[in-house]
Amino acid sequence: MQMLAAGGMSVLTDGVRQADEDNPRGYFEFEKVKIMKVDPSWLNDATGKVVKMISMLLRDLPPDRQFKIIFMKRNLDEVIASQKEMLERRGQQESAAADDEQMKPIYRKHLWGLESWLSKQVNMQVLYVNYNRIILKPRKTAMEINNFLGGNLDIEKMVMTVDEGLYRQRR
């Protein structure tokens, strides 16, 4: 999200979830995304803007609109470790019902099914971006994103947002 904002895209965010130790540059979230299935009216204000969304909500996007989706892929061990650390920091580690090894096949199944579903959606174009590759090759990734979104972004500013120091859950 930081890359897209720095590159010149307008980001739809409500600022409800503030920057913290887990995400010191902010979350770029928009709470109404969570109720899209029952109230998609906010999408009228989202045209031409970037909206952050968890993968589980992608199936709620209405079929009567066109979407360009940048799907961030990351090593599942890193995702689980990141979530676990965030929950521990908030004192909510007990709320994690399943252990790490139980979660991996659930995530894998979800991602496989979602990728299959996305490949069949005529109203959705998807660019898969690997988190680790952004860290290793930010310019190349920024150029791919720029091409996917029409070629009008500031690649140099996008690259400058990448901070390897924020890559804390390495596996």
C-alpha positions in Angstrom: 0.0 0.0 0.0 2.9 2.3 0.8 4.3 1.8 -2.7 1.0 2.5 -4.4 0.5 5.7 -2.3 4.0 6.9 -2.9 3.6 6.1 -6.6 0.8 8.5 -6.9 -2.4 6.4 -6.3 -5.2 7.7 -4.1 -5.7 5.3 -1.2 -9.1 4.8 0.4 -8.5 4.6 4.1 -10.4 5.8 7.2 -7.4 6.0 9.6 -9.3 4.0 12.2 -6.4 1.6 12.8 -3.4 3.7 13.6 0.3 2.9 13.1 1.8 0.8 15.9 4.7 -1.4 16.8 3.5 -4.2 14.4 3.0 -1.8 11.5 4.9 1.4 12.2 3.9 3.0 8.9 0.2 2.4 9.3 -2.3 -0.1 8.1 -4.0 1.8 5.2 -7.3 0.0 6.0 -10.9 0.9 5.4 -13.3 -0.6 7.8 -16.3 -0.7 5.5 -14.5 -3.3 3.4 -15.5 -5.8 6.1 -19.3 -5.2 5.5 -19.1 -5.2 1.7 -21.3 -8.2 1.3 -24.2 -6.5 3.0 -23.4 -2.9 2.0 -21.3 -2.4 -1.1 -22.4 1.3 -1.5 -18.9 2.5 -0.4 -17.5 1.1 -3.7 -19.0 4.2 -5.4 -16.4 6.3 -3.6 -13.6 3.8 -4.4 -13.5 4.1 -8.2 -9.9 4.7 -9.3 -8.6 4.3 -5.7 -6.6 1.7 -3.9 -8.4 -0.3 -1.2 -6.7 -2.8 1.1 -8.6 -6.1 1.6 -7.9 -9.5 3.1 -8.1 -12.4 0.7 -11.2 -13.9 2.4 -13.2 -10.9 1.3 -12.3 -11.0 -2.4 -15.2 -13.3 -3.1 -17.6 -10.5 -1.9 -16.6 -8.2 -4.7 -19.6 -7.6 -6.9 -19.6 -9.1 -10.3 -20.9 -6.0 -12.0 -17.7 -4.0 -11.6 -14.2 -4.3 -12.9 -11.3 -4.8 -10.5 -7.5 -4.8 -10.7 -6.2 -6.9 -7.8 -2.6 -6.9 -6.6 -2.4 -10.1 -4.6 0.4 -10.1 -2.1 1.9 -13.6 -1.6 4.1 -14.4 1.3 5.7 -17.4 2.9 3.0 -18.9 5.2 5.5 -19.5 8.0 6.2 -15.8 8.0 2.5 -14.9 7.9 1.7 -17.2 10.8 4.8 -15.9 12.8 3.8 -12.3 12.2 0.2 -12.9 13.3 1.3 -14.8 16.3 3.7 -12.1 17.4 1.0 -9.4 16.9 -1.5 -11.4 19.0 1.1 -12.0 21.7 2.0 -8.3 21.8 -1.7 -7.5 22.3 -2.2 -10.2 25.0 -4.5 -12.2 22.7 -2.4 -15.3 22.1 -5.0 -17.5 23.8 -7.5 -16.5 21.2 -5.5 -18.3 18.5 -7.5 -21.5 18.4 -5.2 -23.7 16.3 -1.5 -24.1 16.5 0.8 -23.1 13.7 1.0 -26.5 12.0 -2.7 -26.8 12.0 -3.1 -23.4 10.3 -0.7 -23.9 7.4 -2.9 -26.5 5.5 -6.0 -24.3 6.2 -4.3 -21.3 4.7 -2.9 -23.3 1.8 -6.3 -24.7 0.9 -7.9 -21.2 1.1 -5.2 -19.7 -1.1 -5.4 -22.5 -3.7 -9.2 -22.3 -3.9 -9.1 -18.5 -4.1 -6.5 -18.5 -6.9 -8.5 -21.0 -8.8 -11.7 -18.9 -8.3 -9.9 -15.6 -9.3 -8.6 -17.2 -12.5 -12.3 -17.6 -13.6 -13.5 -14.1 -12.8 -13.9 -12.1 -16.0 -14.3 -8.8 -14.1 -11.0 -9.2 -12.2 -7.4 -8.9 -13.4 -4.9 -10.2 -10.9 -1.2 -9.5 -10.5 0.5 -11.8 -8.0 3.3 -10.1 -6.1 5.7 -11.9 -3.9 6.6 -10.1 -0.6 10.2 -11.4 -0.5 10.7 -10.3 -4.1 9.6 -6.8 -3.3 12.4 -6.7 -0.6 15.0 -8.2 -3.0 14.0 -6.5 -6.2 11.9 -3.4 -5.4 12.5 -1.7 -8.7 11.5 -4.7 -10.9 8.4 -5.2 -8.7 7.5 -1.5 -8.9 7.8 -1.6 -12.7 5.5 -4.7 -12.9 3.0 -3.0 -10.7 3.2 0.2 -12.7 2.6 -1.7 -16.0 -0.3 -3.6 -14.5 -1.9 -0.3 -13.4 -1.5 1.6 -16.6 2.0 3.0 -16.5 1.5 6.3 -14.7 3.1 5.7 -11.3 6.3 7.2 -9.9 8.6 4.2 -9.8 11.4 6.0 -8.0 9.1 7.0 -5.1 7.6 3.5 -5.0 11.1 2.0 -4.6 12.1 4.4 -1.9 9.3 3.1 0.4 10.7 -0.4 0.6 12.4 -0.8 4.0 14.2 -4.1 4.5 14.3 -3.3 8.2 10.5 -3.8 8.4 10.9 -7.4 7.2 11.1 -8.9 10.6 9.5 -12.4 10.3 12.0 -14.2 8.0 11.8 -17.9 7.5 
